[in-house]
Amino acid sequence: MLWLEILLNDRISWELYLDVPEIRMAYDKACLWYSNFKTMIDGFIGRRPLELRRGKIDDREYRKFLEAINFAAGGA
């Protein structure tokens, strides 16, 4: 779930902690999801941009993503 926190919370400078393997993995995953849903994330959350990455997301996590973005956007 750390990848969702990184994806939706830009108040923390996650880049400062990328030497921690778990944070690096979550950051990379957040970047991948950001790249795939940039317009939606920017429209609902308005976060600072993450690095753009190419790759396939795990579609099984799409519902978690939608619930998290809904919560972060104030629709909870």
C-alpha positions, 0 to 999 in steps of 0.5 A: 500500500506504500505505492498508493501513499507515494502516488497520492501524497506529495507532501513528503519528498519520497526521493530522499528515501529512495536508498531504502529498497522497499521505498524504491520498489513502491516509488517505482510502482507509483511512477508506473501507475502515475504514468498510466493514469496521469490525467486522472491523478492530476485532475482529482489530486493535483500532485507534483508530477512523478517520473514517467515510466513505461510498463504494465500495471497489475489490473487486479489493483485497479479497485484499490487505486480507485478507492484511494484516489476517491478518498484522497480527492475527498469523496470518501 
